[in-house]
Amino acid sequence: MNKRNLTWFTLGSLASSSLSFISIPIIAWVFPDADIGKVALLLSVSGVATILFSLGLDQSYTREFNEAGDKSALLLNVSGPGAALMLAFATAVMVFAPTWPSRVLFGEDSPALSAFVFGYLFIVLVSRFLTLSLRMQEDGKRYALSFLVAKLVFVGLVCLAYRRHSPGLVDLLAAHGASVATALLFLLVTNASTLRTIRPSQLDWTAQKRLMAFGLPVATSGLLFWGLEGVDKFLLRTFSSYAELGVYSIALSISAMATVLTSMFTTVWIPVVYRWVGQGEDLSRIDSVSRHILAAAVLLLGATGASSWLLRYALPDKHAVVQDLIPACMLWPVFYAVSETTGLGIAIARATRLGLLAAGIALASNVVLNLALLPVFGSRGAAAALACSIWVFFFMRTEISYRTWRRTPRRALYLWTLATLALAVSHALAGAFARAWFAGAWCLLLAVAIIVFRDSLREGVSAALSVVTSRRATAAS
């Protein structure tokens, strides 16, 4: 990937993260916690619906893209089956049980809200494949702008809702719906050259079966993985209330800014590794990347924990608990990003069925921990359960990759991730009683990490300075 595209991937992710930081406090101050919780369920369902109806063909697309001769035919054969299946399912539900989706998600019997839900889910599904097309073409500019445009629309509508008297669920749903619709229009325009070459005659059932053979186990694994960050929301609704779910969702939304940053890495990393494998490159460099990613993960978590107390100045007093949940919630995107380097062997060796084992064990641990902790600790217990289960997922992926693909060093991985896990879980469960102590503990961990990972820091600073110098030289010329 050339530096121009890499820069766009980076700037797009940082801009999206910054806009999220702007919108989250506004949402917390303006909208009722119950409405925030209801929308959180919609977003969670959109994640599982994308996994379920894509049939794993999105993963097959990324795996086969570099080796496919006809890119437009590949895009049609991976996107067509899921879109048709979702349309059939939505039609059946709207005919026979039109209020079921709205009742499950929002506690209201409304066919209009149900229609909105299916429209939202369909747009997200189609956008998934169009986004992957830009990603695999390494078109960093358009890929980044697709997310940035959606985020700008969302933030703009949320700010407009702030000026209204008593904004509620409809306003928040409208902001989310308009943002994804705008992103889809942008993606349709930017993928126009590929879409114009698509013909119905390119549909190939034999090719689809081959693609599903790889993708369906990955989709099943993804479905189980969704349970890691989705089941706690439904359990919170069962054991508590929409309001409690809303507070927890705010913590997850703030930690999702790390998802934007880590996805910046995975967006670039996965296509690059597949290209290395396809070209027979030396793969020992993966170990070096893993060390740097571990360093970045520990430093990010340490800085987050040490500064989480600052959230009390950005959020209402009723959301004071959020500052204790942030480190534990942050483990989900961070540990997942680390596992993308340590668990690569599962996809490269096409051992996708073994990936089911990792996701299944992690999901089971999440459900058990939630059932044990939620009745006592509420949202604090949900954050702790999420942190523990994502570590289990990371551990299982690493071990499976180690045994099916190639040997990699793991001792430092487990020592540092377990240390951050223990501190984050303790902070989530007991932070209300010793916030100053936990701030000091995170500062200590951060100081030790800076010393231990000084080589990675040095290389990171050198790389950043090199980019800045190169940009200045280009501008001067």
MILOKE-374429 format. One line per 5 residues: for each residue x, y, z of N, C-alpha, C. Coordinates in steps of 0.2 Angstrom, whole numbers. Example, Ala and Ser with C-alpha at 12.3 -4.5 7.8 and 13.67 -1.06 7.14 Angstrom:
2
66/-28/39/62/-22/39/66/-16/39 ~ 64/-11/35/68/-5/36/64/0/39
This chain:
477
4/-6/0/0/0/0/4/6/0 ~ 3/11/-5/7/17/-5/6/22/1 ~ 10/26/2/9/31/8/3/35/7 ~ 1/37/1/-5/41/0/-11/38/3 ~ -12/32/1/-18/28/3/-17/27/11
-11/25/13/-11/24/20/-12/30/24 ~ -10/36/22/-12/42/25/-19/43/25 ~ -23/42/20/-30/42/20/-34/38/25 ~ -31/31/25/-34/27/30/-33/30/37 ~ -27/32/38/-26/35/45/-30/41/46
-30/46/42/-34/52/43/-41/51/44 ~ -44/46/39/-51/45/40/-53/42/46 ~ -49/37/49/-50/34/55/-50/39/61 ~ -45/44/61/-44/49/66/-49/54/66 ~ -52/56/60/-57/60/59/-64/57/62
-65/51/60/-71/48/63/-71/47/70 ~ -65/46/73/-64/45/80/-66/52/84 ~ -63/57/81/-64/64/84/-71/66/83 ~ -75/64/78/-82/66/78/-86/62/82 ~ -84/56/84/-88/52/89/-87/55/96
-81/57/97/-79/60/103/-84/66/104 ~ -85/70/99/-90/76/99/-97/74/101 ~ -99/68/97/-106/66/97/-108/63/104 ~ -104/59/107/-106/55/113/-108/59/119 ~ -104/65/121/-106/69/126/-113/72/125
-114/74/118/-120/77/116/-126/73/117 ~ -125/66/115/-130/61/116/-132/60/123 ~ -127/60/127/-127/58/134/-131/64/138 ~ -130/70/136/-134/76/139/-141/77/136 ~ -142/75/130/-148/77/127/-153/72/127
-151/65/126/-156/60/125/-157/56/132 ~ -163/54/133/-164/50/139/-160/43/138 ~ -158/41/144/-154/35/144/-158/29/141 ~ -165/28/142/-169/23/140/-168/23/132 ~ -169/29/129/-168/29/121/-162/27/119
-156/29/122/-150/27/121/-149/20/121 ~ -152/17/126/-152/9/127/-155/6/121 ~ -161/8/119/-165/5/113/-161/6/107 ~ -158/11/106/-154/12/99/-148/7/100 ~ -145/6/106/-139/2/106/-141/-5/104
-148/-7/106/-150/-14/104/-150/-14/96 ~ -153/-9/93/-153/-9/86/-146/-10/83 ~ -141/-6/85/-134/-6/83/-132/-13/84 ~ -133/-16/89/-131/-23/91/-134/-28/86 ~ -140/-27/85/-144/-32/80/-141/-31/73
-139/-25/71/-137/-23/64/-130/-27/63 ~ -126/-28/69/-120/-32/68/-121/-39/67 ~ -126/-42/71/-127/-49/70/-131/-50/63 ~ -135/-46/61/-138/-47/55/-133/-47/49 ~ -129/-42/49/-123/-42/44/-119/-48/44
-118/-51/50/-114/-57/50/-118/-63/47 ~ -125/-63/50/-129/-69/48/-131/-69/40 ~ -133/-63/38/-135/-63/31/-130/-62/26 ~ -124/-60/28/-118/-60/23/-116/-67/22 ~ -118/-72/26/-116/-79/25/-109/-81/25
-105/-76/28/-98/-77/28/-94/-75/21 ~ -98/-73/16/-96/-72/10/-92/-65/9 ~ -92/-61/14/-88/-55/15/-81/-57/16 ~ -80/-62/21/-74/-65/22/-71/-68/16 ~ -75/-72/12/-72/-75/6/-70/-70/1
-73/-64/1/-72/-59/-4/-64/-57/-2 ~ -63/-55/4/-56/-53/6/-51/-58/5 ~ -53/-64/6/-48/-70/5/-47/-71/-3 ~ -52/-70/-7/-51/-72/-14/-50/-66/-19 ~ -50/-60/-16/-50/-54/-20/-43/-54/-25
-38/-55/-22/-31/-54/-25/-30/-60/-30 ~ -34/-66/-30/-33/-71/-34/-38/-71/-39 ~ -44/-67/-39/-49/-68/-43/-48/-64/-50 ~ -49/-67/-55/-48/-63/-62/-54/-58/-63 ~ -60/-59/-61/-66/-55/-63/-68/-52/-56
-66/-46/-54/-68/-43/-48/-75/-42/-47 ~ -78/-39/-53/-85/-38/-53/-90/-44/-52 ~ -88/-50/-55/-91/-56/-54/-91/-58/-47 ~ -85/-58/-44/-84/-60/-37/-88/-55/-32 ~ -89/-49/-33/-93/-45/-29/-100/-47/-30
-102/-48/-36/-109/-50/-37/-111/-57/-33 ~ -106/-61/-34/-108/-68/-31/-107/-68/-23 ~ -104/-63/-20/-103/-63/-13/-109/-59/-10 ~ -111/-54/-13/-116/-50/-11/-123/-52/-12 ~ -124/-55/-18/-131/-57/-20/-135/-61/-15
-132/-67/-13/-136/-72/-9/-138/-69/-3 ~ -134/-65/1/-136/-62/7/-142/-57/7 ~ -141/-52/1/-146/-47/0/-153/-50/-1 ~ -153/-55/-5/-159/-59/-7/-162/-62/-1 ~ -158/-65/3/-161/-69/9/-164/-64/14
-160/-58/15/-163/-53/19/-169/-50/17 ~ -170/-49/10/-176/-46/8/-182/-51/9 ~ -181/-57/8/-186/-63/9/-188/-63/16 ~ -183/-63/20/-185/-63/28/-189/-57/30 ~ -186/-51/28/-190/-45/30/-197/-45/27
-198/-47/21/-205/-47/18/-209/-52/22 ~ -207/-58/24/-211/-63/28/-213/-60/34 ~ -208/-57/38/-209/-54/44/-214/-48/44 ~ -214/-44/39/-218/-38/38/-225/-40/37 ~ -226/-46/33/-233/-49/32/-236/-52/38
-232/-56/41/-235/-61/46/-234/-58/53 ~ -229/-54/55/-228/-51/62/-225/-44/61 ~ -229/-39/59/-226/-33/57/-223/-29/63 ~ -226/-30/69/-224/-27/75/-218/-30/79 ~ -217/-36/77/-212/-40/81/-205/-37/82
-202/-34/77/-195/-31/77/-195/-25/82 ~ -200/-21/81/-201/-15/86/-202/-17/93 ~ -206/-22/94/-208/-24/101/-201/-27/104 ~ -197/-31/101/-191/-34/104/-186/-28/105 ~ -185/-24/100/-180/-19/101/-182/-13/105
-188/-10/104/-190/-4/107/-195/-4/112 ~ -198/-10/113/-204/-11/118/-210/-7/115 ~ -211/-6/108/-217/-3/106/-219/-7/100 ~ -226/-7/99/-229/-11/93/-230/-6/88 ~ -225/-6/83/-226/-1/78/-223/-4/71
-228/-5/66/-225/-7/60/-220/-2/56 ~ -221/4/58/-217/9/55/-210/8/57 ~ -209/7/64/-202/6/67/-199/0/64 ~ -204/-5/63/-201/-12/61/-199/-11/54 ~ -202/-7/50/-200/-6/43/-193/-2/43
-193/3/47/-186/6/48/-181/2/50 ~ -182/-3/54/-177/-8/56/-174/-12/50 ~ -179/-15/46/-177/-19/41/-173/-14/35 ~ -175/-8/34/-172/-4/30/-165/-2/32 ~ -164/-1/38/-158/0/41/-153/-6/40
-156/-12/42/-151/-18/42/-149/-19/34 ~ -154/-18/30/-152/-19/23/-147/-14/20 ~ -147/-8/22/-142/-3/20/-135/-5/23 ~ -135/-7/29/-129/-9/32/-126/-15/29 ~ -130/-20/27/-127/-26/24/-124/-24/17
-128/-20/13/-125/-19/6/-119/-14/7 ~ -119/-10/11/-113/-5/12/-107/-9/14 ~ -108/-15/18/-103/-19/20/-99/-21/14 ~ -102/-24/9/-98/-27/3/-95/-21/-1 ~ -99/-15/-2/-96/-10/-6/-90/-7/-2
-90/-7/4/-84/-4/8/-78/-9/7 ~ -80/-16/7/-74/-20/6/-71/-20/0 ~ -75/-18/-5/-73/-17/-12/-67/-11/-12 ~ -69/-6/-9/-64/0/-9/-58/-2/-4 ~ -59/-6/1/-54/-8/5/-49/-13/2
-51/-18/-2/-47/-22/-5/-43/-19/-11 ~ -46/-14/-14/-43/-10/-20/-38/-6/-17 ~ -37/-5/-10/-33/-1/-6/-34/7/-9 ~ -41/8/-9/-43/15/-11/-44/19/-4 ~ -39/21/-1/-39/24/5/-43/30/6
-43/34/1/-47/40/1/-54/39/1 ~ -57/35/-4/-64/34/-4/-66/30/2 ~ -62/25/4/-64/21/10/-65/25/16 ~ -60/30/17/-61/34/23/-66/39/22 ~ -67/42/16/-73/47/16/-80/44/17
-80/37/15/-87/34/16/-89/34/23 ~ -84/33/28/-86/33/35/-86/41/37 ~ -82/45/35/-82/52/37/-89/55/35 ~ -91/54/29/-97/57/27/-103/55/32 ~ -103/49/33/-109/46/37/-108/49/44
-102/50/47/-101/52/54/-103/60/54 ~ -101/64/49/-103/71/48/-111/72/48 ~ -114/68/44/-122/68/44/-124/66/51 ~ -122/61/54/-124/59/61/-123/65/66 ~ -117/67/66/-116/73/71/-120/79/70
-121/81/63/-125/86/62/-132/86/64 ~ -135/80/63/-142/79/65/-143/78/73 ~ -138/76/76/-138/75/83/-138/83/86 ~ -133/87/83/-133/94/85/-140/97/84 ~ -143/96/78/-149/99/77/-155/97/82
-154/90/84/-159/88/89/-158/91/96 ~ -152/93/97/-150/97/103/-155/104/104 ~ -156/106/98/-160/113/98/-167/112/99 ~ -170/105/98/-177/104/99/-179/103/106 ~ -185/104/107/-188/103/114/-189/95/115
-186/92/120/-187/85/122/-186/80/116 ~ -180/80/113/-179/75/108/-179/68/111 ~ -181/63/107/-182/57/109/-179/51/104 ~ -183/46/105/-180/40/101/-181/41/93 ~ -186/44/91/-187/45/84/-181/50/81
-179/55/85/-174/59/83/-167/55/82 ~ -166/51/87/-160/47/87/-159/42/82 ~ -165/39/80/-166/34/75/-165/37/68 ~ -168/43/67/-167/47/61/-160/49/60 ~ -156/51/65/-149/52/64/-145/46/62
-146/41/65/-143/35/63/-145/32/56 ~ -151/33/54/-154/31/48/-151/35/42 ~ -151/42/43/-149/46/38/-141/45/37 ~ -137/44/42/-130/43/41/-128/37/37 ~ -132/31/38/-130/25/34/-133/26/27
-138/29/26/-141/30/20/-136/35/15 ~ -134/40/19/-129/44/15/-123/41/13 ~ -120/36/18/-114/32/16/-115/28/11 ~ -121/25/10/-123/20/5/-123/24/-2 ~ -126/30/-2/-126/33/-8/-119/35/-11
-115/37/-6/-108/38/-7/-104/32/-10 ~ -105/26/-7/-102/20/-9/-105/18/-16 ~ -111/19/-18/-114/17/-24/-110/22/-30 ~ -109/28/-28/-106/32/-33/-99/31/-34 ~ -95/29/-28/-88/28/-29/-86/21/-32
-91/16/-31/-90/10/-34/-94/9/-41 ~ -96/15/-44/-99/15/-50/-96/11/-56 ~ -89/12/-56/-86/8/-62/-86/1/-61 ~ -86/-2/-55/-86/-9/-54/-94/-11/-55 ~ -98/-7/-52/-105/-9/-53/-108/-9/-60
-105/-5/-64/-108/-5/-71/-106/-11/-75 ~ -101/-15/-73/-98/-21/-76/-102/-27/-74 ~ -106/-26/-69/-110/-32/-66/-115/-34/-71 ~ -116/-41/-72/-121/-43/-76/-125/-49/-72 ~ -131/-50/-73/-134/-56/-70/-131/-63/-72
-129/-63/-78/-126/-69/-81/-120/-71/-77 ~ -117/-66/-73/-111/-68/-69/-112/-72/-63 ~ -119/-73/-61/-120/-77/-55/-118/-84/-56 ~ -115/-87/-52/-112/-94/-53/-113/-97/-46 ~ -118/-102/-46/-120/-106/-40/-114/-110/-38
-110/-113/-43/-104/-117/-41/-99/-113/-37 ~ -98/-107/-40/-93/-102/-36/-95/-100/-30 ~ -102/-99/-29/-105/-97/-22/-104/-103/-17 ~ -105/-109/-19/-104/-114/-15/-97/-115/-12 ~ -92/-114/-17/-85/-114/-15/-84/-108/-10
-86/-103/-12/-85/-97/-7/-88/-98/0 ~ -94/-101/0/-97/-102/6/-94/-107/10 ~ -91/-112/7/-87/-117/11/-81/-114/15 ~ -79/-109/13/-74/-105/17/-77/-100/21 ~ -82/-97/19/-85/-91/23/-90/-93/28
-94/-99/27/-99/-100/32/-96/-102/39 ~ -90/-106/40/-87/-107/46/-85/-100/49 ~ -82/-96/45/-80/-89/48/-86/-85/50 ~ -92/-86/46/-98/-82/48/-100/-85/55 ~ -100/-91/56/-102/-95/62/-98/-92/68
-92/-92/66/-87/-89/72/-88/-82/73 ~ -90/-78/68/-92/-71/69/-98/-70/73 ~ -103/-75/71/-109/-75/75/-108/-76/82 ~ -104/-81/84/-102/-82/91/-98/-76/94 ~ -94/-73/90/-90/-68/92/-95/-62/94
-100/-61/90/-105/-55/91/-108/-56/98 ~ -109/-62/100/-111/-64/107/-107/-61/112 ~ -101/-60/111/-96/-57/116/-98/-50/117 ~ -100/-46/112/-102/-39/113/-109/-38/112 ~ -113/-43/112/-120/-42/111/-125/-45/116
-123/-50/118/-127/-54/123/-128/-50/130 ~ -123/-46/132/-123/-43/138/-129/-37/138 ~ -130/-34/132/-135/-29/131/-142/-32/132 ~ -143/-38/129/-150/-41/130/-150/-44/137 ~ -145/-46/140/-145/-48/147/-146/-42/152
-143/-37/150/-144/-31/154/-152/-28/154 ~ -155/-29/148/-162/-27/147/-166/-32/152 ~ -164/-38/152/-168/-43/156/-167/-42/163 ~ -161/-41/165/-160/-41/173/-160/-34/175 ~ -160/-29/171/-161/-22/173/-166/-18/170
-163/-13/166/-168/-8/162/-165/-5/156 ~ -169/-2/152/-166/2/146/-161/7/149 ~ -163/10/154/-159/16/157/-152/13/159 ~ -151/8/162/-145/5/164/-141/3/157 ~ -145/0/153/-142/-2/146/-139/4/143
-143/10/143/-141/16/140/-134/19/143 ~ -133/18/150/-127/20/153/-121/16/150 ~ -122/9/150/-117/5/148/-115/6/141 ~ -121/8/137/-119/9/130/-115/15/128 ~ -116/20/133/-111/26/132/-104/24/133
-103/20/138/-96/17/139/-93/13/133 ~ -98/9/131/-95/5/125/-94/10/119 ~ -98/15/118/-98/20/113/-91/24/113 ~ -89/26/119/-83/29/120/-77/25/118 ~ -77/18/121/-72/14/119/-72/12/112
-78/13/109/-78/11/101/-73/16/97 ~ -71/21/100/-66/26/97/-60/22/96 ~ -58/17/101/-52/13/100/-54/8/94 ~ -60/6/93/-61/2/87/-60/5/81 ~ -61/12/80/-59/15/74/-52/15/73
-48/16/78/-41/16/78/-38/10/76 ~ -41/4/80/-38/-2/78/-40/-5/71 ~ -46/-3/69/-48/-5/63/-44/-2/57 ~ -41/4/59/-36/7/54/-31/2/53 ~ -28/-1/58/-23/-6/57/-25/-12/54
-31/-15/56/-33/-21/53/-35/-20/46 ~ -38/-14/44/-40/-13/37/-34/-13/32 ~ -28/-11/35/-22/-11/31/-18/-18/31 ~ -19/-21/37/-15/-27/39/-17/-33/36 ~ -23/-35/36/-26/-41/33/-24/-41/25
-26/-36/21/-24/-37/14/-17/-38/13 ~ -13/-34/17/-5/-35/16/-3/-42/18 ~ -5/-45/23/-3/-52/25/-5/-57/20 ~ -11/-56/17/-13/-61/12/-9/-60/6 ~ -7/-54/4/-3/-53/-2/4/-56/0
7/-55/6/13/-58/7/13/-66/6 ~ 7/-69/9/7/-76/8/6/-78/1 ~ 2/-74/-3/1/-76/-10/8/-75/-14 ~ 12/-71/-12/18/-70/-16/24/-73/-13 ~ 23/-77/-7/28/-81/-4/33/-77/-1
31/-72/2/36/-67/6/38/-70/13 ~ 44/-68/15/46/-70/22/41/-67/27 ~ 38/-72/31/33/-70/36/36/-69/43 ~ 42/-69/44/45/-68/51/44/-61/53 ~ 43/-56/48/41/-49/50/35/-49/54
30/-54/53/24/-54/57/25/-54/65 ~ 31/-57/67/32/-57/74/34/-50/76 ~ 38/-46/72/40/-40/74/33/-35/74 ~ 29/-36/70/23/-32/70/19/-34/76 ~ 18/-40/78/15/-42/84/18/-39/90
24/-38/91/27/-35/96/25/-27/97 ~ 25/-24/91/24/-17/91/16/-16/92 ~ 12/-21/90/5/-20/92/3/-21/99 ~ 7/-26/102/6/-27/109/8/-21/113 ~ 14/-18/111/16/-12/114/11/-6/113
8/-5/107/3/0/106/-3/-1/111 ~ -5/-8/111/-11/-10/115/-10/-8/123 ~ -4/-10/125/-3/-9/132/-3/-1/134 ~ 1/2/130/2/9/131/-5/13/130 ~ -9/11/125/-16/14/124/-20/12/131
-20/6/133/-24/4/139/-22/8/145 ~ -15/9/146/-13/12/152/-14/20/151 ~ -14/23/146/-16/30/145/-23/31/146 ~ -27/26/144/-35/26/145/-36/26/152 ~ -34/21/155/-35/20/163/-33/26/167
-27/29/165/-24/34/169/-28/41/168 ~ -32/41/162/-35/48/161/-43/47/161 ~ -45/41/163/-53/40/162/-56/45/167 ~ -53/47/172/-57/51/177/-59/58/174 ~ -56/60/168/-57/66/165/-65/66/162
-67/60/161/-74/60/159/-79/63/163 ~ -78/64/169/-83/67/174/-84/74/172 ~ -80/77/168/-81/84/166/-84/84/159 ~ -85/79/156/-89/79/149/-96/76/150 ~ -97/72/155/-103/68/155/-107/70/161
-114/70/161/-118/71/167/-116/67/173 ~ -118/70/179/-116/67/185/-119/60/186 ~ -125/59/183/-128/52/183/-124/47/179 ~ -119/49/175/-115/44/171/-108/44/174 ~ -107/45/181/-101/45/184/-98/38/183
-102/33/183/-99/26/183/-96/24/176 ~ -97/28/171/-94/27/165/-86/27/165 ~ -84/32/169/-76/32/170/-73/26/172 ~ -77/22/176/-74/16/179/-75/10/174 ~ -79/11/169/-80/5/164/-76/6/158
-73/12/157/-70/13/150/-64/8/149 ~ -59/7/154/-54/3/153/-56/-5/151 ~ -61/-7/155/-63/-14/153/-66/-14/147 ~ -71/-9/145/-74/-9/138/-69/-9/133 ~ -63/-5/134/-58/-4/129/-54/-10/127
-54/-15/132/-51/-21/130/-54/-25/124 ~ -60/-24/123/-63/-28/117/-60/-26/111 ~ -60/-19/109/-57/-18/102/-49/-19/102 ~ -46/-18/108/-39/-18/108/-36/-25/108 ~ -39/-30/112/-37/-37/112/-39/-40/105
-44/-38/102/-46/-40/96/-41/-39/90 ~ -38/-32/91/-33/-30/86/-27/-34/87 ~ -25/-36/93/-19/-40/95/-20/-47/92 ~ -26/-49/93/-27/-56/90/-27/-57/82 ~ -28/-51/79/-28/-51/72/-21/-52/69
-16/-51/74/-9/-53/72/-7/-60/75 ~ -9/-61/81/-7/-68/84/-11/-74/81 ~ -17/-72/78/-22/-78/76/-23/-78/69 ~ -18/-75/65/-18/-75/58/-18/-82/55 ~ -15/-87/58/-15/-94/55/-21/-97/54
-26/-95/58/-33/-98/57/-36/-97/50 ~ -35/-91/47/-37/-89/40/-33/-91/35 ~ -26/-90/36/-21/-92/31/-21/-100/30 ~ -21/-104/35/-21/-111/35/-28/-114/33 ~ -33/-109/32/-40/-111/31/-43/-116/36
-40/-115/42/-43/-119/48/-49/-115/51 ~ -53/-113/47/-59/-108/50/-63/-112/55 ~ -64/-119/54/-68/-122/58/-65/-122/66 ~ -59/-122/66/-56/-122/73/-57/-115/76 ~ -58/-110/72/-60/-103/74/-67/-103/78
-71/-108/76/-77/-109/80/-76/-111/87 ~ -71/-115/88/-69/-117/95/-68/-111/99 ~ -63/-106/97/-62/-100/100/-68/-96/102 ~ -72/-94/97/-78/-90/98/-83/-94/103 ~ -83/-100/102/-88/-104/106/-86/-104/113
-80/-105/115/-78/-105/122/-78/-98/125 ~ -76/-93/121/-77/-86/123/-84/-84/125 ~ -89/-86/120/-96/-84/121/-98/-87/127 ~ -97/-94/128/-99/-97/134/-97/-94/141 ~ -90/-92/141/-88/-89/147/-91/-82/148
-93/-78/142/-96/-72/143/-103/-73/146 ~ -107/-78/144/-114/-79/146/-113/-81/154 ~ -109/-85/155/-108/-88/162/-106/-82/167 ~ -101/-78/165/-99/-72/169/-105/-67/169 ~ -108/-66/164/-114/-61/164/-119/-63/169
-121/-69/169/-126/-72/173/-124/-72/181 ~ -118/-72/182/-115/-72/189/-114/-65/191 ~ -112/-60/187/-110/-53/189/-116/-48/188 ~ -120/-49/183/-125/-44/182/-130/-43/188 ~ -133/-48/191/-138/-47/196/-134/-43/202
-128/-43/203/-125/-40/208/-122/-33/206 ~ -118/-33/201/-115/-27/199/-118/-23/193 ~ -123/-26/190/-126/-22/184/-121/-21/179 ~ -121/-15/176/-117/-13/171/-109/-14/172 ~ -107/-13/178/-100/-15/180/-99/-22/179
-103/-26/181/-102/-34/179/-102/-35/172 ~ -106/-32/168/-106/-33/161/-99/-31/158 ~ -97/-25/160/-90/-23/157/-85/-28/159 ~ -85/-31/166/-80/-36/168/-80/-42/164 ~ -87/-44/163/-88/-50/159/-85/-50/152
-87/-44/149/-84/-43/142/-77/-43/142 ~ -73/-40/146/-66/-40/146/-63/-47/147 ~ -66/-51/152/-63/-57/153/-64/-62/147 ~ -70/-61/144/-72/-66/138/-68/-64/132 ~ -66/-58/131/-62/-56/125/-55/-58/126
-53/-58/132/-46/-61/133/-46/-68/131 ~ -51/-72/133/-52/-79/132/-52/-80/124 ~ -55/-76/121/-55/-76/113/-48/-75/110 ~ -45/-70/113/-38/-69/110/-34/-74/112 ~ -34/-77/118/-30/-83/120/-31/-89/115
-37/-91/114/-39/-96/110/-37/-95/103 ~ -38/-90/100/-35/-88/93/-28/-89/93 ~ -24/-86/97/-17/-87/97/-15/-94/98 ~ -17/-98/102/-15/-105/103/-17/-109/97 ~ -23/-108/94/-25/-112/88/-20/-110/82
-19/-104/81/-14/-101/76/-7/-104/77 ~ -5/-104/83/2/-107/85/2/-114/83 ~ -3/-118/84/-3/-125/82/-4/-127/75 ~ -8/-123/71/-10/-125/65/-6/-121/59 ~ -2/-116/61/2/-112/56/9/-112/57
11/-108/62/18/-107/63/19/-105/71 ~ 25/-106/73/27/-105/80/29/-98/81 ~ 26/-95/86/27/-88/88/28/-87/95 ~ 32/-82/97/33/-80/104/27/-78/108 ~ 25/-80/114/19/-79/117/19/-77/124
25/-78/127/25/-76/134/24/-69/136 ~ 27/-64/133/26/-57/134/18/-55/132 ~ 16/-58/127/9/-57/125/4/-59/131 ~ 5/-65/134/0/-67/140/2/-63/146 ~ 8/-61/148/10/-58/154/6/-51/154
7/-47/148/5/-40/148/-3/-40/147 ~ -5/-44/143/-13/-44/142/-16/-46/149 ~ -13/-51/153/-16/-53/159/-16/-47/164 ~ -10/-44/164/-9/-38/169/-15/-33/167 ~ -16/-31/161/-20/-26/160/-28/-28/161
-29/-35/160/-35/-37/161/-37/-37/168 ~ -32/-39/173/-34/-39/180/-35/-32/183 ~ -31/-27/180/-32/-20/182/-39/-17/180 ~ -40/-19/174/-47/-16/171/-53/-19/174 ~ -53/-26/175/-58/-29/179/-59/-26/186
-54/-25/189/-54/-23/196/-57/-16/196 ~ -55/-12/191/-57/-5/191/-64/-5/190 ~ -67/-9/185/-74/-9/183/-78/-11/190 ~ -76/-16/193/-80/-18/199/-79/-14/205 ~ -74/-11/206/-72/-8/213/-70/0/212
-71/2/206/-68/9/205/-72/14/209 ~ -78/13/210/-82/19/214/-79/20/221 ~ -75/15/224/-73/15/231/-66/18/231 ~ -62/17/225/-55/19/225/-52/22/219 ~ -56/27/216/-54/30/210/-47/33/209
-45/36/215/-38/39/215/-33/33/215 ~ -34/28/218/-29/22/218/-29/19/212 ~ -34/18/208/-34/15/201/-31/20/196 ~ -32/26/197/-28/31/193/-20/30/194 ~ -18/29/200/-11/28/201/-9/22/199
-13/16/199/-11/10/197/-10/10/189 ~ -14/13/186/-14/14/178/-7/18/176 ~ -6/23/180/0/27/179/6/23/180 ~ 6/19/185/12/15/186/13/10/180 ~ 7/6/178/8/2/173/10/5/166
8/11/165/10/15/159/17/17/159 ~ 20/19/165/27/20/166/31/14/165 ~ 29/8/167/33/2/166/33/0/159 ~ 27/1/156/27/-1/149/31/4/144 ~ 31/10/146/36/15/142/43/12/142
45/10/148/52/7/149/53/1/145 ~ 48/-4/146/49/-10/143/48/-10/135 ~ 44/-6/133/43/-5/125/46/1/122 ~ 52/3/125/55/9/123/57/8/115 ~ 59/2/113/61/1/106/56/2/102
50/-1/103/44/0/99/42/8/99 ~ 42/11/105/41/18/105/46/22/100 ~ 52/20/101/57/24/97/56/23/89 ~ 54/17/87/53/16/80/47/19/78 ~ 42/19/82/35/23/81/37/30/80
40/33/84/42/41/84/46/42/77 ~ 51/38/76/55/38/70/51/38/64 ~ 46/33/64/42/33/58/37/39/57 ~ 35/41/63/30/47/62/34/53/60 ~ 41/54/62/45/60/60/47/59/53
48/53/51/49/52/44/44/54/39 ~ 38/52/41/32/54/37/31/62/37 ~ 32/65/43/32/72/43/37/76/39 ~ 43/73/39/49/76/35/47/75/28 ~ 45/69/26/43/68/19/38/73/16
33/74/21/27/78/19/30/85/18 ~ 34/88/22/37/94/22/41/95/15 ~ 45/90/14/49/90/8/45/90/2 ~ 39/86/2/35/86/-4/32/93/-5 ~ 29/96/1/26/103/0/31/108/-2
37/108/0/42/113/-2/44/112/-9 ~ 44/106/-12/46/106/-19/40/107/-23
